[in-house]
């Protein structure tokens, strides 16, 4: 089992930056080869893919419009994955979730077996 805890969310003005963190406990990431993803959800809408990273960190994937503002990274020694968000916009307001998968399909929400509780990001205009 893997337990995921996100942190780093909060209220920020448009144009600002935040770095989200997701710390995993349970099985060490590296040994079991978990890919990691970030997703977000606003009330009344489906949870959507934001970014993902392979277990080695060698490949990253982004929702297309976000790849110039968001950056995903991981530190397997710390069992932590990060999402750096820059030039934030009001439409980035959402609850952000991290998730872990052993699937090679990192873009598909249904492939993720483990989820954190989410952290709220609010961007004011």
C-alpha positions as CSV (number, residue, x, y, z in Angstrom):
1,X,0.0,0.0,0.0
2,X,1.0,3.6,-0.7
3,X,-0.2,6.6,1.3
4,X,0.0,10.0,-0.3
5,X,-0.1,13.4,1.4
6,X,-0.2,16.6,-0.5
7,X,0.8,20.0,0.8
8,X,1.7,23.5,-0.5
9,X,-1.6,24.7,-1.7
10,X,-3.1,28.0,-0.7
11,X,-4.3,31.4,-1.9
12,X,-2.1,33.3,-4.4
13,X,-2.6,36.2,-6.7
14,X,-2.7,35.8,-10.5
15,X,0.9,35.7,-11.8
16,X,2.2,34.1,-8.6
17,X,3.8,30.8,-8.0
18,X,3.3,27.8,-5.8
19,X,5.1,24.5,-5.3
20,X,3.0,21.5,-4.4
21,X,4.5,18.5,-2.7
22,X,3.3,15.0,-2.3
23,X,5.0,12.7,0.2
24,X,4.5,9.0,-0.1
25,X,4.7,6.4,2.7
26,X,4.5,2.7,2.4
27,X,6.4,1.0,-0.4
28,X,9.4,3.0,-1.6
29,X,8.7,4.5,-5.0
30,X,11.9,3.5,-6.7
31,X,11.9,-0.1,-5.9
32,X,8.3,-0.7,-7.0
33,X,8.4,1.6,-10.0
34,X,5.5,3.9,-9.4
35,X,4.7,6.5,-11.9
36,X,3.3,9.7,-10.4
37,X,0.7,12.1,-11.5
38,X,-1.0,15.3,-10.6
39,X,-4.6,15.9,-11.3
40,X,-7.0,18.7,-10.5
41,X,-10.7,19.1,-10.0
42,X,-13.2,22.0,-9.6
43,X,-16.7,21.5,-8.3
44,X,-19.1,20.2,-10.9
45,X,-16.4,19.1,-13.2
46,X,-14.5,15.9,-13.8
47,X,-11.0,15.4,-12.4
48,X,-8.5,16.2,-15.1
49,X,-4.9,15.2,-15.8
50,X,-2.3,17.9,-15.1
51,X,1.1,16.3,-15.2
52,X,2.9,13.0,-14.8
53,X,6.4,11.6,-14.4
54,X,7.8,8.2,-14.8
55,X,9.3,6.3,-11.9
56,X,12.8,7.2,-12.9
57,X,12.0,10.8,-13.6
58,X,13.2,10.4,-17.1
59,X,10.0,11.3,-18.8
60,X,7.4,13.9,-18.0
61,X,4.0,14.6,-19.5
62,X,1.7,17.6,-19.3
63,X,-1.7,18.8,-20.2
64,X,-0.7,20.7,-23.3
65,X,-1.6,24.3,-22.2
66,X,0.2,23.9,-18.9
67,X,3.6,22.7,-20.1
68,X,5.1,26.2,-20.2
69,X,3.9,27.1,-16.7
70,X,4.0,23.8,-14.7
71,X,6.9,21.5,-13.9
72,X,6.7,18.1,-12.3
73,X,9.7,16.5,-10.6
74,X,10.4,13.9,-8.1
75,X,13.0,12.9,-5.5
76,X,12.8,9.2,-4.9
77,X,15.2,9.4,-2.0
78,X,12.7,11.6,-0.2
79,X,9.7,9.7,-1.6
80,X,8.4,13.0,-2.8
81,X,6.9,14.4,-6.0
82,X,6.6,18.1,-6.7
83,X,4.5,20.3,-9.0
84,X,5.9,23.7,-9.5
85,X,3.3,26.1,-10.8
86,X,4.2,29.5,-12.2
87,X,2.3,32.5,-13.7
88,X,-0.8,31.1,-12.1
89,X,-4.2,32.1,-13.5
90,X,-7.7,32.2,-11.9
91,X,-8.6,29.2,-14.0
92,X,-6.0,27.1,-12.3
93,X,-8.1,27.3,-9.1
94,X,-8.9,23.7,-8.1
95,X,-8.2,20.9,-5.7
96,X,-5.0,19.3,-6.7
97,X,-4.4,15.6,-6.2
98,X,-1.3,13.5,-6.5
99,X,-1.6,9.8,-7.5
100,X,0.5,6.8,-8.0
101,X,0.4,4.1,-10.6
102,X,2.3,1.0,-11.7
103,X,0.8,1.3,-15.1
104,X,2.7,2.6,-18.1
105,X,-0.3,4.7,-19.1
106,X,0.4,7.8,-17.0
107,X,-2.2,10.0,-18.6
108,X,-5.3,8.0,-17.7
109,X,-6.9,8.7,-14.4
110,X,-8.4,5.2,-14.1
111,X,-4.8,3.7,-14.1
112,X,-3.9,5.3,-10.8
113,X,-4.5,3.1,-7.8
114,X,-3.5,5.4,-5.0
115,X,-4.6,9.0,-4.3
116,X,-3.9,11.7,-1.9
117,X,-6.6,13.7,-0.1
118,X,-5.9,16.8,-2.2
119,X,-4.7,20.3,-1.6
120,X,-6.7,23.5,-2.5
121,X,-5.2,26.0,-4.8
122,X,-7.0,29.3,-5.2
123,X,-5.8,32.0,-7.6
124,X,-7.3,35.4,-7.2
125,X,-7.5,37.9,-10.0
